[in-house]
Amino acid sequence: MKTFIRWTSGLLLLGCAVVLIGLWQLRARDAMADWDPDAARHRGKPIPVRTIKVAARDFDETIGGTAVTFPAQSATVTIPLRSSSVIDREVLDVNCEAGGEVKKGDVLVTFLPGLFEHTVRQREAAVRQTTKTLEAYKGLNKRQAITELEVAEAEVGYETAQLELAMSKRDLELCKMITPIDGVIQEVNVVPQMRVGDGTIVAVVHDLDPIYVQMDFPMERLDSLQVGQTAEVELDAFSQETFEAKVIRIAPIVSTKTRVLPIMLEIPNPGNRIKAGISGFARVKSVKPGATSIPAVALIKKQKKAMVFILEGDKAKIREVRTGETIGTGEVEILEGLEIGDEVVIYGHDSLQEDDLVNADWRGWTRRGEGNVAQASMSGF
C-alpha cells in the first residue's frame, strides 16, 4: 500500500512538472514572438523598436590637422643691380647680428659712400651741362638756326642726365641698408671691410609677432571652414601649453595627393617666444546653428547609401538620407531626407523590413515602470 502511494505521488509530481514545463515553453514562445523580429513578423505581431524624434540643434565641432609655424612676413635685404659706374661696395659697419631684434627703418649695414658721392657730383654736373645745352638749342631754334630734331636730341640728353642722377642718388642712399619690417635677424652675410657686388643678400629678417601656423585642413570638412574661426594649437616645443589662434587665410587649391587644404592661422607672439618651423597639431572650432540631426546609430549604410527607418503610424518605412558631419556626441547631420519631428528608429532597425508592424512603446515592451526608468543614452537603454 505504501509503495502504491509513493508511486502515485511520484507520478502526480512528474505530471505537474511536465505541465509547468509546457506552460513555461508556451510563455517563452510567446515572449520570443514579442522580442524576435522574425517570429513576431510570422505571427503578425508588432516588432519592438525604440524611436527618437528628429530635432534641430547647434553643432559644436572641432576639426584637427597637422601644423607648422611660419613667420608672418619675411624680408631679404639685397643689394640691387647697380646703376652707377661703381662695381662693388665696401662694408663700413654692420649694426646687427643673427638672432637680434630690429625695428622697421633700422640701419643694418653701412657701406663706404665716397665713390657714390663722387658719382652723384659728376651726374649733377652732367645735368647742369645738358640744361644749358637744351636752353641754347631752344634759342637757336627760335631763330631757325637749328632744326626741331636737334632740339629733340638735346631734350633726350637732358632727360637721360636727370635719370642717371636720380639713380646715382638712389645708389648713395643704399649705402645704408635698412630693414623694411620689424622682426628678428635670421642671418647676416657681410662683415666690415668686405667687398660685395650687386645682388648680394646682406641679411634676412623674419617678423614673428604674430606667428603664423599653416594647418593641413581635411578636404572632406571644407563646408565647416571660414575665415575668422577660432582654433587651438599645440606645438611640439611647448607640450604643456595650448595656444589660441584664428583662421586668417584659406588656400584656393586642395592638394590632390594628400587631400588636405592648407590654411593659415594666426597666434599672438609677444617677445617672439614661438619660433618658425615648429611642428604641432591644430584644431579649428566651428558652430553650425539649427542643423537637422539624429543619433548616428539610426543610420543603415549599404554601399554608398545611408538610410533610416521612420514611423508612419504603426508601420516602419525606409527612407534614404544624405548625411553631413558627425560630431563627438554621436550625432550626425542630415542634409536631405528627413524633416524636423520625424520619428526615427534607433533600436531594432537592423532586422526591420519595409511596412513591418512595430511597437514603439519601449517602456511597455521592456516592462519598465515610469518611476524607475533611467535616462537612456542615444545608443541603448
ZAMARGU-4260 file (C-alpha; in steps of 0.2 Angstrom, whole numbers, plus 5000, padded with zeros to 4 digits):
<rodrens>
0) 5000/5000/5000 | 5014/5012/5005 | 5023/5008/4989 | 5007/5012/4978 | 5005/5029/4987
5) 5023/5033/4984 | 5022/5028/4965 | 5005/5038/4964 | 5013/5053/4972 | 5028/5052/4961
10) 5018/5051/4945 | 5007/5066/4951 | 5023/5077/4954 | 5030/5071/4937 | 5014/5076/4929
15) 5014/5093/4937 | 5032/5096/4932 | 5028/5092/4914 | 5013/5104/4914 | 5024/5118/4922
20) 5037/5115/4909 | 5025/5115/4895 | 5017/5131/4901 | 5034/5139/4903 | 5038/5134/4885
25) 5022/5142/4879 | 5026/5158/4888 | 5044/5158/4882 | 5037/5155/4864 | 5025/5170/4866
30) 5039/5180/4874 | 5051/5176/4859 | 5037/5181/4847 | 5037/5198/4856 | 5056/5200/4855
35) 5062/5191/4840 | 5058/5201/4824 | 5056/5185/4813 | 5044/5177/4825 | 5034/5192/4828
40) 5033/5195/4809 | 5027/5177/4806 | 5014/5178/4819 | 5008/5196/4814 | 5014/5204/4830
45) 5022/5221/4830 | 5041/5221/4831 | 5048/5230/4847 | 5058/5246/4842 | 5064/5262/4850
50) 5062/5279/4841 | 5068/5297/4843 | 5061/5312/4835 | 5072/5322/4823 | 5077/5338/4831
55) 5087/5354/4826 | 5102/5358/4836 | 5118/5368/4836 | 5133/5358/4831 | 5149/5362/4840
60) 5163/5353/4831 | 5182/5353/4832 | 5192/5348/4816 | 5210/5344/4818 | 5226/5343/4807
65) 5245/5344/4807 | 5253/5361/4808 | 5269/5370/4807 | 5274/5388/4812 | 5279/5401/4799
70) 5284/5420/4800 | 5271/5432/4797 | 5282/5440/4784 | 5300/5439/4779 | 5312/5452/4771
75) 5328/5448/4761 | 5339/5464/4761 | 5348/5463/4745 | 5360/5475/4735 | 5350/5479/4719
80) 5358/5479/4702 | 5370/5494/4701 | 5366/5509/4691 | 5382/5518/4693 | 5400/5515/4687
85) 5404/5509/4705 | 5407/5490/4703 | 5406/5484/4721 | 5404/5491/4738 | 5415/5490/4754
90) 5406/5487/4770 | 5410/5500/4783 | 5399/5494/4798 | 5387/5480/4802 | 5374/5485/4815
95) 5365/5469/4818 | 5368/5451/4822 | 5359/5434/4819 | 5345/5432/4832 | 5344/5451/4836
100) 5328/5460/4835 | 5326/5475/4824 | 5313/5488/4820 | 5307/5494/4803 | 5319/5508/4797
105) 5334/5502/4807 | 5351/5503/4798 | 5358/5485/4796 | 5374/5488/4786 | 5383/5504/4781
110) 5394/5505/4765 | 5408/5517/4762 | 5399/5531/4752 | 5414/5540/4744 | 5413/5533/4727
115) 5394/5536/4726 | 5396/5554/4732 | 5408/5557/4718 | 5396/5549/4705 | 5382/5560/4711
120) 5393/5576/4709 | 5398/5570/4691 | 5380/5567/4686 | 5374/5584/4694 | 5387/5592/4683
125) 5380/5582/4668 | 5363/5589/4672 | 5369/5607/4673 | 5378/5605/4656 | 5363/5597/4647
130) 5351/5610/4654 | 5362/5624/4647 | 5363/5615/4630 | 5344/5612/4629 | 5341/5631/4633
135) 5354/5636/4620 | 5346/5625/4607 | 5329/5631/4610 | 5335/5649/4607 | 5344/5644/4591
140) 5328/5635/4585 | 5318/5651/4588 | 5330/5660/4576 | 5328/5645/4564 | 5347/5642/4566
145) 5344/5623/4570 | 5331/5611/4567 | 5317/5603/4578 | 5326/5587/4578 | 5342/5594/4586
150) 5331/5602/4599 | 5323/5585/4602 | 5340/5576/4604 | 5345/5589/4617 | 5329/5586/4627
155) 5334/5567/4626 | 5351/5571/4633 | 5344/5582/4647 | 5331/5568/4652 | 5344/5555/4652
160) 5356/5565/4663 | 5341/5568/4675 | 5338/5549/4676 | 5356/5545/4679 | 5357/5557/4693
165) 5341/5550/4701 | 5349/5533/4700 | 5366/5538/4707 | 5357/5546/4722 | 5347/5530/4725
170) 5364/5521/4725 | 5371/5533/4738 | 5355/5531/4749 | 5358/5512/4748 | 5375/5515/4757
175) 5364/5512/4772 | 5354/5496/4771 | 5338/5497/4782 | 5326/5484/4787 | 5308/5486/4779
180) 5299/5476/4793 | 5300/5473/4812 | 5307/5456/4816 | 5322/5445/4821 | 5338/5443/4810
185) 5340/5426/4804 | 5356/5428/4795 | 5369/5442/4791 | 5381/5438/4777 | 5393/5453/4777
190) 5407/5459/4789 | 5416/5475/4790 | 5429/5479/4775 | 5421/5465/4765 | 5418/5470/4746
195) 5402/5464/4739 | 5393/5466/4722 | 5376/5469/4716 | 5363/5455/4720 | 5372/5451/4736
200) 5360/5446/4751 | 5365/5456/4765 | 5353/5450/4778 | 5337/5440/4781 | 5323/5447/4793
205) 5308/5437/4799 | 5293/5445/4808 | 5287/5433/4821 | 5274/5443/4830 | 5261/5437/4826
210) 5267/5420/4822 | 5258/5411/4808 | 5253/5392/4808 | 5250/5383/4792 | 5237/5369/4795
215) 5233/5354/4784 | 5214/5355/4784 | 5204/5339/4779 | 5196/5341/4762 | 5180/5332/4767
220) 5176/5346/4780 | 5178/5362/4769 | 5159/5366/4772 | 5164/5369/4791 | 5178/5382/4787
225) 5178/5400/4786 | 5190/5415/4789 | 5188/5421/4807 | 5185/5405/4816 | 5194/5401/4832
230) 5207/5387/4834 | 5218/5379/4846 | 5236/5375/4843 | 5248/5363/4852 | 5266/5364/4847
235) 5279/5351/4850 | 5291/5363/4858 | 5278/5368/4871 | 5270/5351/4876 | 5261/5358/4891
240) 5253/5373/4883 | 5238/5376/4871 | 5239/5392/4860 | 5223/5402/4855 | 5223/5406/4836
245) 5211/5411/4822 | 5209/5407/4804 | 5216/5422/4793 | 5218/5414/4776 | 5212/5399/4766
250) 5221/5392/4751 | 5211/5391/4735 | 5218/5374/4730 | 5217/5357/4738 | 5232/5345/4737
255) 5226/5330/4726 | 5240/5319/4734 | 5236/5322/4752 | 5218/5328/4751 | 5221/5342/4763
260) 5219/5361/4761 | 5232/5372/4768 | 5225/5386/4779 | 5234/5399/4789 | 5231/5403/4807
265) 5237/5417/4817 | 5244/5417/4835 | 5249/5432/4845 | 5268/5430/4849 | 5274/5444/4860
270) 5293/5443/4863 | 5295/5431/4849 | 5294/5417/4860 | 5287/5405/4847 | 5300/5402/4833
275) 5296/5397/4815 | 5297/5379/4809 | 5290/5371/4825 | 5278/5357/4821 | 5262/5353/4830
280) 5243/5350/4829 | 5229/5362/4827 | 5210/5361/4830 | 5198/5373/4821 | 5182/5376/4831
285) 5165/5379/4822 | 5147/5381/4826 | 5133/5376/4814 | 5116/5383/4821 | 5100/5374/4819
290) 5106/5358/4810 | 5095/5344/4807 | 5102/5329/4817 | 5099/5311/4823 | 5109/5299/4833
295) 5122/5290/4822 | 5116/5273/4827 | 5100/5276/4817 | 5109/5275/4801 | 5109/5260/4790
300) 5123/5260/4777 | 5123/5250/4761 | 5137/5253/4749 | 5137/5272/4747 | 5120/5275/4753
305) 5113/5280/4770 | 5096/5275/4775 | 5085/5276/4791 | 5068/5268/4796 | 5055/5281/4801
310) 5037/5278/4808 | 5022/5281/4798 | 5008/5276/4810 | 5012/5259/4817 | 5022/5254/4801
315) 5041/5256/4798 | 5046/5265/4782 | 5063/5265/4775 | 5070/5282/4769 | 5086/5287/4760
320) 5095/5302/4768 | 5110/5312/4764 | 5122/5315/4779 | 5134/5328/4783 | 5145/5330/4798
325) 5147/5318/4813 | 5151/5326/4830 | 5159/5318/4845 | 5142/5316/4854 | 5136/5303/4842
330) 5125/5314/4832 | 5125/5315/4813 | 5119/5330/4802 | 5105/5326/4790 | 5106/5337/4774
335) 5092/5329/4765 | 5078/5315/4768 | 5071/5320/4785 | 5061/5334/4792 | 5060/5340/4810
340) 5048/5330/4820 | 5050/5314/4810 | 5051/5298/4821 | 5067/5288/4818 | 5070/5270/4824
345) 5086/5269/4834 | 5084/5252/4841 | 5078/5236/4832 | 5081/5244/4815 | 5094/5231/4809
350) 5080/5217/4807 | 5066/5228/4801 | 5059/5227/4783 | 5048/5239/4774 | 5030/5240/4781
355) 5034/5230/4796 | 5022/5232/4811 | 5031/5240/4825 | 5029/5243/4843 | 5037/5259/4848
360) 5031/5259/4866 | 5048/5254/4873 | 5043/5256/4891 | 5029/5244/4888 | 5038/5230/4879
365) 5053/5231/4891 | 5040/5231/4906 | 5049/5245/4914 | 5039/5257/4925 | 5038/5276/4923
370) 5046/5279/4940 | 5061/5268/4939 | 5066/5271/4921 | 5084/5278/4919 | 5088/5291/4906
375) 5093/5282/4891 | 5108/5285/4880 | 5107/5288/4862 | 5114/5270/4858 | 5104/5260/4871
380) 5095/5260/4887
</rodrens>
